[in-house]
Amino acid sequence: MEWLYLVSWFFAGAFLTNAVPHYVSGVMGKPFQSPFAKPPGQGLSSSTVNVLWGFLNLVIGYLLLCRVGNFNPRDTSDAIALGLGALALGLPSARHFGRFHGGNTPGHP
């Protein structure tokens, strides 16, 4: 059953990572891509939509991390599962959003 907890914490890392750009852009009053824009993931959504979307991701991440199993940040396997989830969503997000915000400069990965 332990591996199911690790999977949950992996997805918690992904949801928490996804919360950051949406929530931060929203509270800064800036539009940002979201699944609700047209076209989804490419068009811009309002700052209000992004605050709500970021907050929902934060709640889901919290539930997966703190309400499933007994996450211990001092347990290496628990921390690795969370970190890999964050990395697994963070790297593709950097590439995707970099297309729209100048983060993918030529000659740099």
N, CA, C and O atoms as CSV, one atom per row, in Angstrom:
chain,resi,resn,atom,element,x,y,z
A,1,MET,N,N,0.812,-1.200,0.000
A,1,MET,CA,C,0.000,0.000,0.000
A,1,MET,C,C,0.859,1.269,0.000
A,1,MET,O,O,0.404,2.332,-0.422
A,2,GLU,N,N,2.094,1.151,0.473
A,2,GLU,CA,C,2.990,2.312,0.534
A,2,GLU,C,C,3.176,2.958,-0.835
A,2,GLU,O,O,3.270,4.182,-0.932
A,3,TRP,N,N,3.229,2.153,-1.892
A,3,TRP,CA,C,3.466,2.726,-3.222
A,3,TRP,C,C,2.296,3.605,-3.657
A,3,TRP,O,O,2.500,4.549,-4.421
A,4,LEU,N,N,1.075,3.324,-3.194
A,4,LEU,CA,C,-0.067,4.189,-3.520
A,4,LEU,C,C,0.095,5.562,-2.873
A,4,LEU,O,O,-0.280,6.578,-3.458
A,5,TYR,N,N,0.651,5.586,-1.675
A,5,TYR,CA,C,0.922,6.867,-1.030
A,5,TYR,C,C,1.967,7.647,-1.818
A,5,TYR,O,O,1.839,8.857,-2.003
A,6,LEU,N,N,2.994,6.953,-2.278
A,6,LEU,CA,C,4.042,7.618,-3.054
A,6,LEU,C,C,3.470,8.205,-4.342
A,6,LEU,O,O,3.846,9.306,-4.745
A,7,VAL,N,N,2.574,7.484,-4.980
A,7,VAL,CA,C,1.912,7.997,-6.194
A,7,VAL,C,C,1.094,9.241,-5.861
A,7,VAL,O,O,1.109,10.219,-6.609
A,8,SER,N,N,0.385,9.202,-4.744
A,8,SER,CA,C,-0.399,10.358,-4.311
A,8,SER,C,C,0.498,11.568,-4.088
A,8,SER,O,O,0.166,12.678,-4.504
A,9,TRP,N,N,1.628,11.356,-3.436
A,9,TRP,CA,C,2.526,12.468,-3.147
A,9,TRP,C,C,3.225,12.970,-4.405
A,9,TRP,O,O,3.559,14.152,-4.498
A,10,PHE,N,N,3.450,12.082,-5.376
A,10,PHE,CA,C,3.972,12.494,-6.683
A,10,PHE,C,C,2.991,13.482,-7.325
A,10,PHE,O,O,3.391,14.551,-7.787
A,11,PHE,N,N,1.711,13.117,-7.348
A,11,PHE,CA,C,0.709,14.002,-7.940
A,11,PHE,C,C,0.505,15.259,-7.109
A,11,PHE,O,O,0.166,16.310,-7.652
A,12,ALA,N,N,0.706,15.165,-5.803
A,12,ALA,CA,C,0.652,16.365,-4.966
A,12,ALA,C,C,1.723,17.356,-5.415
A,12,ALA,O,O,1.463,18.555,-5.517
A,13,GLY,N,N,2.922,16.852,-5.682
A,13,GLY,CA,C,3.992,17.722,-6.173
A,13,GLY,C,C,3.629,18.384,-7.483
A,13,GLY,O,O,3.926,19.560,-7.693
A,14,ALA,N,N,2.984,17.633,-8.371
A,14,ALA,CA,C,2.575,18.193,-9.661
A,14,ALA,C,C,1.506,19.273,-9.469
A,14,ALA,O,O,1.602,20.347,-10.064
A,15,PHE,N,N,0.492,18.999,-8.647
A,15,PHE,CA,C,-0.561,19.995,-8.428
A,15,PHE,C,C,-0.030,21.237,-7.726
A,15,PHE,O,O,-0.407,22.356,-8.074
A,16,LEU,N,N,0.840,21.050,-6.742
A,16,LEU,CA,C,1.398,22.209,-6.041
A,16,LEU,C,C,2.259,23.047,-6.976
A,16,LEU,O,O,2.253,24.276,-6.894
A,17,THR,N,N,2.995,22.392,-7.858
A,17,THR,CA,C,3.810,23.116,-8.835
A,17,THR,C,C,2.920,23.888,-9.802
A,17,THR,O,O,3.223,25.030,-10.148
A,18,ASN,N,N,1.837,23.278,-10.233
A,18,ASN,CA,C,0.927,23.949,-11.156
A,18,ASN,C,C,0.222,25.130,-10.497
A,18,ASN,O,O,-0.152,26.081,-11.183
A,19,ALA,N,N,0.038,25.087,-9.196
A,19,ALA,CA,C,-0.630,26.179,-8.493
A,19,ALA,C,C,0.185,27.465,-8.551
A,19,ALA,O,O,-0.379,28.555,-8.636
A,20,VAL,N,N,1.491,27.344,-8.507
A,20,VAL,CA,C,2.364,28.515,-8.352
A,20,VAL,C,C,2.200,29.545,-9.469
A,20,VAL,O,O,1.858,30.688,-9.166
A,21,PRO,N,N,2.424,29.206,-10.759
A,21,PRO,CA,C,2.363,30.259,-11.773
A,21,PRO,C,C,0.968,30.865,-11.922
A,21,PRO,O,O,0.830,32.062,-12.175
A,22,HIS,N,N,-0.059,30.037,-11.764
A,22,HIS,CA,C,-1.410,30.560,-11.922
A,22,HIS,C,C,-1.775,31.504,-10.785
A,22,HIS,O,O,-2.277,32.603,-11.017
A,23,TYR,N,N,-1.523,31.072,-9.565
A,23,TYR,CA,C,-1.876,31.894,-8.419
A,23,TYR,C,C,-1.044,33.181,-8.384
A,23,TYR,O,O,-1.582,34.264,-8.155
A,24,VAL,N,N,0.249,33.062,-8.609
A,24,VAL,CA,C,1.114,34.246,-8.556
A,24,VAL,C,C,0.753,35.238,-9.660
A,24,VAL,O,O,0.654,36.438,-9.403
A,25,SER,N,N,0.558,34.753,-10.877
A,25,SER,CA,C,0.151,35.659,-11.959
A,25,SER,C,C,-1.162,36.340,-11.617
A,25,SER,O,O,-1.328,37.541,-11.824
A,26,GLY,N,N,-2.093,35.555,-11.089
A,26,GLY,CA,C,-3.398,36.118,-10.748
A,26,GLY,C,C,-3.321,37.202,-9.696
A,26,GLY,O,O,-3.916,38.267,-9.862
A,27,VAL,N,N,-2.596,36.951,-8.613
A,27,VAL,CA,C,-2.537,37.966,-7.549
A,27,VAL,C,C,-1.721,39.182,-7.989
A,27,VAL,O,O,-1.851,40.259,-7.407
A,28,MET,N,N,-0.889,39.017,-9.004
A,28,MET,CA,C,-0.172,40.161,-9.569
A,28,MET,C,C,-1.040,40.929,-10.565
A,28,MET,O,O,-0.642,41.976,-11.076
A,29,GLY,N,N,-2.236,40.388,-10.832
A,29,GLY,CA,C,-3.146,41.063,-11.753
A,29,GLY,C,C,-2.815,40.829,-13.212
A,29,GLY,O,O,-3.269,41.574,-14.080
A,30,LYS,N,N,-2.033,39.806,-13.491
A,30,LYS,CA,C,-1.612,39.530,-14.862
A,30,LYS,C,C,-2.393,38.353,-15.441
A,30,LYS,O,O,-2.650,37.372,-14.742
A,31,PRO,N,N,-2.770,38.448,-16.715
A,31,PRO,CA,C,-3.382,37.290,-17.357
A,31,PRO,C,C,-2.325,36.217,-17.598
A,31,PRO,O,O,-1.136,36.516,-17.704
A,32,PHE,N,N,-2.771,34.971,-17.681
A,32,PHE,CA,C,-1.847,33.862,-17.870
A,32,PHE,C,C,-2.606,32.733,-18.550
A,32,PHE,O,O,-3.831,32.663,-18.454
A,33,GLN,N,N,-1.887,31.848,-19.239
A,33,GLN,CA,C,-2.516,30.713,-19.896
A,33,GLN,C,C,-3.189,29.820,-18.862
A,33,GLN,O,O,-2.690,29.653,-17.749
A,34,SER,N,N,-4.326,29.249,-19.242
A,34,SER,CA,C,-5.000,28.283,-18.381
A,34,SER,C,C,-5.806,27.331,-19.255
A,34,SER,O,O,-5.979,27.580,-20.448
A,35,PRO,N,N,-6.296,26.252,-18.676
A,35,PRO,CA,C,-7.119,25.323,-19.450
A,35,PRO,C,C,-8.445,25.931,-19.893
A,35,PRO,O,O,-9.132,25.351,-20.734
A,36,PHE,N,N,-8.818,27.081,-19.349
A,36,PHE,CA,C,-10.109,27.694,-19.646
A,36,PHE,C,C,-10.021,28.744,-20.746
A,36,PHE,O,O,-11.044,29.273,-21.180
A,37,ALA,N,N,-8.808,29.049,-21.199
A,37,ALA,CA,C,-8.610,30.044,-22.249
A,37,ALA,C,C,-8.928,29.427,-23.607
A,37,ALA,O,O,-9.097,28.214,-23.734
A,38,LYS,N,N,-9.003,30.274,-24.600
A,38,LYS,CA,C,-9.211,29.797,-25.972
A,38,LYS,C,C,-8.031,30.254,-26.801
A,38,LYS,O,O,-7.799,31.457,-26.912
A,39,PRO,N,N,-7.285,29.348,-27.384
A,39,PRO,CA,C,-7.329,27.903,-27.210
A,39,PRO,C,C,-6.768,27.507,-25.838
A,39,PRO,O,O,-5.913,28.200,-25.286
A,40,PRO,N,N,-7.255,26.388,-25.297
A,40,PRO,CA,C,-6.831,25.962,-23.959
A,40,PRO,C,C,-5.310,25.820,-23.849
A,40,PRO,O,O,-4.664,25.207,-24.700
A,41,GLY,N,N,-4.763,26.396,-22.792
A,41,GLY,CA,C,-3.329,26.293,-22.546
A,41,GLY,C,C,-2.481,27.238,-23.373
A,41,GLY,O,O,-1.262,27.289,-23.206
A,42,GLN,N,N,-3.119,27.991,-24.268
A,42,GLN,CA,C,-2.357,28.930,-25.101
A,42,GLN,C,C,-2.878,30.351,-24.961
A,42,GLN,O,O,-2.100,31.296,-24.825
A,43,GLY,N,N,-4.199,30.497,-24.993
A,43,GLY,CA,C,-4.779,31.816,-24.811
A,43,GLY,C,C,-4.656,32.253,-23.366
A,43,GLY,O,O,-4.334,31.458,-22.484
A,44,LEU,N,N,-4.915,33.514,-23.141
A,44,LEU,CA,C,-4.784,34.060,-21.792
A,44,LEU,C,C,-6.122,34.053,-21.067
A,44,LEU,O,O,-7.166,34.344,-21.651
A,45,SER,N,N,-6.070,33.718,-19.789
A,45,SER,CA,C,-7.232,33.820,-18.907
A,45,SER,C,C,-7.021,35.003,-17.976
A,45,SER,O,O,-5.889,35.428,-17.743
A,46,SER,N,N,-8.100,35.522,-17.456
A,46,SER,CA,C,-8.020,36.678,-16.573
A,46,SER,C,C,-7.272,36.334,-15.281
A,46,SER,O,O,-7.074,35.169,-14.937
A,47,SER,N,N,-6.873,37.381,-14.595
A,47,SER,CA,C,-6.179,37.176,-13.321
A,47,SER,C,C,-7.097,36.487,-12.310
A,47,SER,O,O,-6.630,35.680,-11.506
A,48,THR,N,N,-8.378,36.790,-12.341
A,48,THR,CA,C,-9.324,36.154,-11.419
A,48,THR,C,C,-9.426,34.657,-11.684
A,48,THR,O,O,-9.405,33.857,-10.748
A,49,VAL,N,N,-9.536,34.278,-12.942
A,49,VAL,CA,C,-9.592,32.859,-13.299
A,49,VAL,C,C,-8.325,32.160,-12.823
A,49,VAL,O,O,-8.389,31.042,-12.311
A,50,ASN,N,N,-7.179,32.808,-12.986
A,50,ASN,CA,C,-5.923,32.190,-12.582
A,50,ASN,C,C,-5.784,32.059,-11.069
A,50,ASN,O,O,-5.215,31.077,-10.592
A,51,VAL,N,N,-6.286,33.016,-10.312
A,51,VAL,CA,C,-6.266,32.870,-8.850
A,51,VAL,C,C,-7.124,31.670,-8.451
A,51,VAL,O,O,-6.712,30.858,-7.622
A,52,LEU,N,N,-8.307,31.559,-9.036
A,52,LEU,CA,C,-9.194,30.444,-8.709
A,52,LEU,C,C,-8.595,29.106,-9.125
A,52,LEU,O,O,-8.652,28.138,-8.367
A,53,TRP,N,N,-8.023,29.046,-10.323
A,53,TRP,CA,C,-7.408,27.808,-10.813
A,53,TRP,C,C,-6.188,27.442,-9.957
A,53,TRP,O,O,-6.006,26.279,-9.599
A,54,GLY,N,N,-5.368,28.421,-9.637
A,54,GLY,CA,C,-4.207,28.170,-8.790
A,54,GLY,C,C,-4.621,27.700,-7.410
A,54,GLY,O,O,-4.007,26.790,-6.854
A,55,PHE,N,N,-5.659,28.314,-6.850
A,55,PHE,CA,C,-6.123,27.920,-5.526
A,55,PHE,C,C,-6.684,26.502,-5.534
A,55,PHE,O,O,-6.449,25.739,-4.597
A,56,LEU,N,N,-7.424,26.142,-6.584
A,56,LEU,CA,C,-7.942,24.776,-6.688
A,56,LEU,C,C,-6.796,23.775,-6.744
A,56,LEU,O,O,-6.853,22.735,-6.088
A,57,ASN,N,N,-5.759,24.072,-7.515
A,57,ASN,CA,C,-4.586,23.195,-7.574
A,57,ASN,C,C,-3.917,23.086,-6.213
A,57,ASN,O,O,-3.451,22.011,-5.835
A,58,LEU,N,N,-3.864,24.184,-5.476
A,58,LEU,CA,C,-3.291,24.185,-4.130
A,58,LEU,C,C,-4.091,23.285,-3.188
A,58,LEU,O,O,-3.511,22.521,-2.416
A,59,VAL,N,N,-5.405,23.373,-3.250
A,59,VAL,CA,C,-6.267,22.540,-2.406
A,59,VAL,C,C,-6.082,21.067,-2.745
A,59,VAL,O,O,-5.946,20.237,-1.845
A,60,ILE,N,N,-6.076,20.734,-4.034
A,60,ILE,CA,C,-5.901,19.333,-4.444
A,60,ILE,C,C,-4.529,18.827,-4.004
A,60,ILE,O,O,-4.411,17.714,-3.493
A,61,GLY,N,N,-3.493,19.642,-4.202
A,61,GLY,CA,C,-2.154,19.259,-3.759
A,61,GLY,C,C,-2.096,19.020,-2.264
A,61,GLY,O,O,-1.488,18.055,-1.802
A,62,TYR,N,N,-2.739,19.913,-1.503
A,62,TYR,CA,C,-2.791,19.746,-0.051
A,62,TYR,C,C,-3.481,18.437,0.327
A,62,TYR,O,O,-2.977,17.676,1.153
A,63,LEU,N,N,-4.624,18.186,-0.277
A,63,LEU,CA,C,-5.372,16.965,0.049
A,63,LEU,C,C,-4.555,15.716,-0.251
A,63,LEU,O,O,-4.535,14.777,0.544
A,64,LEU,N,N,-3.878,15.703,-1.403
A,64,LEU,CA,C,-3.066,14.543,-1.769
A,64,LEU,C,C,-1.849,14.380,-0.856
A,64,LEU,O,O,-1.427,13.259,-0.569
A,65,LEU,N,N,-1.298,15.490,-0.409
A,65,LEU,CA,C,-0.089,15.438,0.416
A,65,LEU,C,C,-0.395,15.179,1.893
A,65,LEU,O,O,0.269,14.369,2.539
A,66,CYS,N,N,-1.384,15.859,2.409
A,66,CYS,CA,C,-1.605,15.843,3.860
A,66,CYS,C,C,-2.746,14.943,4.320
A,66,CYS,O,O,-2.864,14.652,5.511
A,67,ARG,N,N,-3.570,14.508,3.404
A,67,ARG,CA,C,-4.724,13.702,3.802
A,67,ARG,C,C,-4.667,12.267,3.296
A,67,ARG,O,O,-5.537,11.456,3.611
A,68,VAL,N,N,-3.651,11.962,2.519
A,68,VAL,CA,C,-3.468,10.587,2.031
A,68,VAL,C,C,-2.192,10.047,2.678
A,68,VAL,O,O,-1.103,10.575,2.452
A,69,GLY,N,N,-2.331,9.026,3.457
A,69,GLY,CA,C,-1.170,8.455,4.134
A,69,GLY,C,C,-0.647,9.383,5.207
A,69,GLY,O,O,-1.374,10.224,5.735
A,70,ASN,N,N,0.629,9.217,5.522
A,70,ASN,CA,C,1.270,10.008,6.564
A,70,ASN,C,C,2.575,10.551,5.995
A,70,ASN,O,O,3.648,10.016,6.275
A,71,PHE,N,N,2.484,11.611,5.198
A,71,PHE,CA,C,3.663,12.188,4.564
A,71,PHE,C,C,4.645,12.686,5.612
A,71,PHE,O,O,4.275,13.416,6.531
A,72,ASN,N,N,5.908,12.280,5.461
A,72,ASN,CA,C,6.963,12.709,6.365
A,72,ASN,C,C,8.070,13.343,5.530
A,72,ASN,O,O,8.770,12.634,4.807
A,73,PRO,N,N,8.244,14.644,5.612
A,73,PRO,CA,C,9.268,15.297,4.791
A,73,PRO,C,C,10.687,14.839,5.106
A,73,PRO,O,O,11.597,15.079,4.312
A,74,ARG,N,N,10.893,14.187,6.244
A,74,ARG,CA,C,12.213,13.673,6.600
A,74,ARG,C,C,12.463,12.269,6.059
A,74,ARG,O,O,13.578,11.754,6.136
A,75,ASP,N,N,11.417,11.657,5.513
A,75,ASP,CA,C,11.555,10.338,4.892
A,75,ASP,C,C,11.966,10.557,3.438
A,75,ASP,O,O,11.245,11.191,2.667
A,76,THR,N,N,13.110,10.035,3.082
A,76,THR,CA,C,13.673,10.281,1.750
A,76,THR,C,C,12.731,9.867,0.632
A,76,THR,O,O,12.561,10.615,-0.330
A,77,SER,N,N,12.114,8.695,0.733
A,77,SER,CA,C,11.234,8.250,-0.348
A,77,SER,C,C,10.006,9.148,-0.461
A,77,SER,O,O,9.531,9.388,-1.571
A,78,ASP,N,N,9.486,9.645,0.641
A,78,ASP,CA,C,8.351,10.569,0.596
A,78,ASP,C,C,8.753,11.866,-0.107
A,78,ASP,O,O,8.045,12.357,-0.986
A,79,ALA,N,N,9.898,12.409,0.296
A,79,ALA,CA,C,10.369,13.659,-0.290
A,79,ALA,C,C,10.706,13.498,-1.773
A,79,ALA,O,O,10.437,14.397,-2.570
A,80,ILE,N,N,11.287,12.368,-2.143
A,80,ILE,CA,C,11.610,12.124,-3.548
A,80,ILE,C,C,10.342,12.038,-4.382
A,80,ILE,O,O,10.293,12.591,-5.481
A,81,ALA,N,N,9.321,11.361,-3.887
A,81,ALA,CA,C,8.057,11.261,-4.628
A,81,ALA,C,C,7.472,12.644,-4.879
A,81,ALA,O,O,7.055,12.947,-5.997
A,82,LEU,N,N,7.438,13.483,-3.852
A,82,LEU,CA,C,6.927,14.850,-3.998
A,82,LEU,C,C,7.787,15.641,-4.977
A,82,LEU,O,O,7.265,16.313,-5.867
A,83,GLY,N,N,9.092,15.562,-4.812
A,83,GLY,CA,C,10.004,16.301,-5.680
A,83,GLY,C,C,9.941,15.868,-7.135
A,83,GLY,O,O,10.004,16.699,-8.040
A,84,LEU,N,N,9.815,14.554,-7.360
A,84,LEU,CA,C,9.705,14.077,-8.740
A,84,LEU,C,C,8.411,14.543,-9.394
A,84,LEU,O,O,8.393,14.838,-10.589
A,85,GLY,N,N,7.338,14.612,-8.631
A,85,GLY,CA,C,6.086,15.142,-9.165
A,85,GLY,C,C,6.221,16.600,-9.546
A,85,GLY,O,O,5.720,17.028,-10.586
A,86,ALA,N,N,6.904,17.371,-8.696
A,86,ALA,CA,C,7.141,18.784,-8.998
A,86,ALA,C,C,8.006,18.936,-10.247
A,86,ALA,O,O,7.733,19.778,-11.103
A,87,LEU,N,N,9.038,18.124,-10.342
A,87,LEU,CA,C,9.933,18.183,-11.498
A,87,LEU,C,C,9.239,17.697,-12.772
A,87,LEU,O,O,9.432,18.265,-13.847
A,88,ALA,N,N,8.434,16.646,-12.642
A,88,ALA,CA,C,7.747,16.077,-13.808
A,88,ALA,C,C,6.775,17.065,-14.436
A,88,ALA,O,O,6.552,17.018,-15.646
A,89,LEU,N,N,6.195,17.951,-13.648
A,89,LEU,CA,C,5.324,18.974,-14.228
A,89,LEU,C,C,6.094,20.256,-14.496
A,89,LEU,O,O,5.780,20.978,-15.443
A,90,GLY,N,N,7.091,20.549,-13.683
A,90,GLY,CA,C,7.828,21.801,-13.818
A,90,GLY,C,C,8.603,21.920,-15.119
A,90,GLY,O,O,8.568,22.966,-15.768
A,91,LEU,N,N,9.300,20.866,-15.506
A,91,LEU,CA,C,10.103,20.949,-16.737
A,91,LEU,C,C,9.251,21.130,-17.992
A,91,LEU,O,O,9.542,22.027,-18.784
A,92,PRO,N,N,8.215,20.322,-18.208
A,92,PRO,CA,C,7.388,20.557,-19.395
A,92,PRO,C,C,6.652,21.902,-19.345
A,92,PRO,O,O,6.427,22.527,-20.382
A,93,SER,N,N,6.281,22.341,-18.149
A,93,SER,CA,C,5.628,23.647,-18.038
A,93,SER,C,C,6.581,24.769,-18.432
A,93,SER,O,O,6.180,25.724,-19.097
A,94,ALA,N,N,7.828,24.658,-18.027
A,94,ALA,CA,C,8.822,25.671,-18.393
A,94,ALA,C,C,8.968,25.753,-19.912
A,94,ALA,O,O,9.045,26.847,-20.472
A,95,ARG,N,N,9.006,24.613,-20.569
A,95,ARG,CA,C,9.112,24.595,-22.039
A,95,ARG,C,C,7.847,25.156,-22.682
A,95,ARG,O,O,7.919,25.960,-23.611
A,96,HIS,N,N,6.693,24.729,-22.183
A,96,HIS,CA,C,5.419,25.170,-22.767
A,96,HIS,C,C,5.215,26.670,-22.584
A,96,HIS,O,O,4.985,27.387,-23.558
A,97,PHE,N,N,5.297,27.149,-21.347
A,97,PHE,CA,C,5.045,28.559,-21.087
A,97,PHE,C,C,6.189,29.449,-21.565
A,97,PHE,O,O,5.990,30.636,-21.825
A,98,GLY,N,N,7.376,28.880,-21.680
A,98,GLY,CA,C,8.505,29.624,-22.214
A,98,GLY,C,C,8.275,30.089,-23.643
A,98,GLY,O,O,8.813,31.115,-24.060
A,99,ARG,N,N,7.479,29.340,-24.391
A,99,ARG,CA,C,7.140,29.752,-25.768
A,99,ARG,C,C,6.398,31.077,-25.774
A,99,ARG,O,O,6.540,31.866,-26.708
A,100,PHE,N,N,5.612,31.326,-24.743
A,100,PHE,CA,C,4.770,32.513,-24.706
A,100,PHE,C,C,5.403,33.677,-23.948
A,100,PHE,O,O,5.010,34.828,-24.136
A,101,HIS,N,N,6.369,33.385,-23.102
A,101,HIS,CA,C,6.924,34.420,-22.226
A,101,HIS,C,C,8.424,34.621,-22.393
A,101,HIS,O,O,9.069,35.215,-21.528
A,102,GLY,N,N,8.984,34.136,-23.489
A,102,GLY,CA,C,10.391,34.369,-23.782
A,102,GLY,C,C,11.375,33.554,-22.977
A,102,GLY,O,O,12.553,33.904,-22.915
A,103,GLY,N,N,10.927,32.473,-22.358
A,103,GLY,CA,C,11.808,31.658,-21.533
A,103,GLY,C,C,12.623,30.637,-22.296
A,103,GLY,O,O,13.536,30.032,-21.734
A,104,ASN,N,N,12.312,30.432,-23.565
A,104,ASN,CA,C,13.047,29.449,-24.376
A,104,ASN,C,C,13.948,30.203,-25.345
A,104,ASN,O,O,13.650,30.296,-26.536
A,105,THR,N,N,15.037,30.735,-24.837
A,105,THR,CA,C,15.941,31.484,-25.706
A,105,THR,C,C,16.739,30.541,-26.592
A,105,THR,O,O,17.079,29.442,-26.155
A,106,PRO,N,N,17.046,30.932,-27.812
A,106,PRO,CA,C,17.807,30.058,-28.715
A,106,PRO,C,C,19.162,29.674,-28.127
A,106,PRO,O,O,19.857,30.493,-27.526
A,107,GLY,N,N,19.513,28.411,-28.318
A,107,GLY,CA,C,20.803,27.923,-27.863
A,107,GLY,C,C,20.827,27.470,-26.419
A,107,GLY,O,O,21.861,27.011,-25.934
A,108,HIS,N,N,19.721,27.589,-25.730
A,108,HIS,CA,C,19.643,27.156,-24.330
A,108,HIS,C,C,18.536,26.112,-24.199
A,108,HIS,O,O,17.473,26.260,-24.802
A,109,PRO,N,N,18.775,25.067,-23.424
A,109,PRO,CA,C,17.755,24.022,-23.261
A,109,PRO,C,C,16.558,24.502,-22.462
A,109,PRO,O,O,15.617,23.739,-22.241
